[in-house]
Amino acid sequence: MVGQAYHPWLKVQGPRAMTADHPVGTRFLVHAKLTDRLGGEPYLYVYHGDPIVVLSDAQARKFLAEFRRGRI
């Protein structure tokens, strides 16, 4: 999503539940790590044991607004 810490088109690798159970465009709140395994293209990695929270559009906007103000 525009306004987040990383570019919106950056690839994400994570649990299958993220893609199998939700349509494209779903917004998630996750703990992700930037990596470039074996020197390839950088991507975000979400550990399969970490919690995944699905956000509505309004919740995502509110989160990003608070993030930009430095409250988180």
C-alpha positions as CSV (number, residue, x, y, z in Angstrom):
1,M,0.0,0.0,0.0
2,V,1.4,3.4,-0.8
3,G,2.7,5.1,2.3
4,Q,4.2,2.0,3.9
5,A,7.8,1.5,4.7
6,Y,8.5,-0.5,1.5
7,H,7.6,-0.1,-2.1
8,P,4.1,-1.6,-2.8
9,W,5.4,-3.8,-5.7
10,L,8.1,-5.5,-3.6
11,K,7.5,-9.3,-3.6
12,V,6.5,-11.0,-0.4
13,Q,7.1,-14.6,0.6
14,G,5.0,-16.0,3.4
15,P,2.5,-18.6,4.5
16,R,0.2,-20.1,1.9
17,A,-2.8,-19.0,4.0
18,M,-2.0,-15.5,2.9
19,T,-2.6,-16.3,-0.7
20,A,-4.9,-19.3,-0.6
21,D,-7.5,-17.9,1.8
22,H,-7.6,-14.3,0.6
23,P,-8.1,-12.6,-2.8
24,V,-5.5,-10.4,-4.5
25,G,-5.5,-7.0,-3.0
26,T,-6.1,-8.0,0.6
27,R,-4.3,-5.9,3.1
28,F,-2.4,-7.6,5.8
29,L,-0.6,-6.4,8.9
30,V,2.4,-8.6,9.3
31,H,5.9,-8.7,10.8
32,A,8.2,-9.0,7.7
33,K,11.9,-9.0,7.1
34,L,13.7,-7.6,4.1
35,T,16.0,-10.2,2.6
36,D,17.8,-11.0,-0.6
37,R,18.5,-14.8,-0.2
38,L,21.6,-15.9,-2.1
39,G,22.2,-12.4,-3.5
40,G,19.0,-12.2,-5.6
41,E,16.4,-9.6,-5.8
42,P,15.3,-8.2,-2.4
43,Y,11.9,-9.3,-1.1
44,L,9.9,-9.3,2.2
45,Y,9.8,-12.6,4.1
46,V,6.9,-13.3,6.5
47,Y,7.6,-16.2,8.9
48,H,4.8,-18.9,8.8
49,G,4.4,-18.9,12.6
50,D,3.9,-15.1,13.0
51,P,0.4,-13.7,13.3
52,I,-1.3,-12.3,10.2
53,V,-4.0,-9.7,10.6
54,V,-6.3,-8.8,7.7
55,L,-7.1,-5.1,7.6
56,S,-10.0,-3.3,6.0
57,D,-9.2,-0.4,3.7
58,A,-10.2,2.0,6.5
59,Q,-8.0,0.2,9.1
60,A,-5.0,0.2,6.7
61,R,-5.4,3.9,6.1
62,K,-5.6,4.6,9.8
63,F,-2.6,2.5,10.6
64,L,-0.5,4.3,7.9
65,A,-1.6,7.7,9.1
66,E,-0.5,6.8,12.7
67,F,2.7,5.3,11.3
68,R,3.6,8.5,9.5
69,R,3.0,10.6,12.6
70,G,5.4,8.3,14.5
71,R,3.0,7.0,17.1
72,I,3.7,3.4,16.6
